[in-house]
Amino acid sequence: MSDLRKYTRRADTAVTAIQLTLELEGFTYRKWGGVQRARTGDWLVKRDEDVYTVDQTSFAKSYKPLGGAQYIKAQPVWAREADKDGRISTKEGATDYKAGDMLVFNDAEQRDGYAMPRAKFDKLYQPA
């Protein structure tokens, strides 16, 4: 795999997010080639037409409020291009990826990761 590099979120990529503060047993859904899990305290996020959940700890460390239900990912990420197809475990479940997709991590130690197509990554992130 290629080298891990640091990136920041582009300024015009805010999301709408609501924290799931209801007393619920959680729920599962299918996305990104795997089963994802949401729990009480996690966040329901909408970016453009994409809707997904984010683990409450990851969201708290990564996002900053802009007002109302708008947030921006303020913390940098570390990413590298995948050189072959695979699957990455996430805090919410797992994500399948193809060669050329980006493996993105919320920490330099690569413990909190996910994957996304290269074109989507380039739209959202810029080199730090």
ChimeraX attribute file (.defattr): number of C-alpha atoms within 10 A of each C-alpha:
attribute: neighborCount
match mode: 1-to-1
recipient: residues
	/A:1	11
	/A:2	9
	/A:3	9
	/A:4	16
	/A:5	14
	/A:6	18
	/A:7	17
	/A:8	16
	/A:9	21
	/A:10	16
	/A:11	12
	/A:12	9
	/A:13	14
	/A:14	22
	/A:15	19
	/A:16	18
	/A:17	23
	/A:18	16
	/A:19	17
	/A:20	17
	/A:21	11
	/A:22	10
	/A:23	9
	/A:24	11
	/A:25	8
	/A:26	13
	/A:27	10
	/A:28	12
	/A:29	13
	/A:30	12
	/A:31	14
	/A:32	16
	/A:33	12
	/A:34	16
	/A:35	13
	/A:36	20
	/A:37	19
	/A:38	23
	/A:39	20
	/A:40	16
	/A:41	18
	/A:42	22
	/A:43	23
	/A:44	17
	/A:45	20
	/A:46	16
	/A:47	12
	/A:48	10
	/A:49	5
	/A:50	8
	/A:51	13
	/A:52	17
	/A:53	21
	/A:54	22
	/A:55	19
	/A:56	19
	/A:57	12
	/A:58	15
	/A:59	19
	/A:60	13
	/A:61	12
	/A:62	17
	/A:63	17
	/A:64	15
	/A:65	15
	/A:66	12
	/A:67	7
	/A:68	9
	/A:69	13
	/A:70	16
	/A:71	20
	/A:72	19
	/A:73	21
	/A:74	16
	/A:75	14
	/A:76	19
	/A:77	25
	/A:78	22
	/A:79	26
	/A:80	19
	/A:81	21
	/A:82	19
	/A:83	13
	/A:84	11
	/A:85	11
	/A:86	13
	/A:87	16
	/A:88	16
	/A:89	15
	/A:90	18
	/A:91	17
	/A:92	20
	/A:93	19
	/A:94	21
	/A:95	21
	/A:96	17
	/A:97	21
	/A:98	17
	/A:99	14
	/A:100	17
	/A:101	22
	/A:102	23
	/A:103	24
	/A:104	24
	/A:105	21
	/A:106	20
	/A:107	17
	/A:108	16
	/A:109	9
	/A:110	15
	/A:111	12
	/A:112	16
	/A:113	21
	/A:114	24
	/A:115	26
	/A:116	19
	/A:117	15
	/A:118	18
	/A:119	11
	/A:120	11
	/A:121	17
	/A:122	14
	/A:123	12
	/A:124	17
	/A:125	18
	/A:126	15
	/A:127	14
	/A:128	11
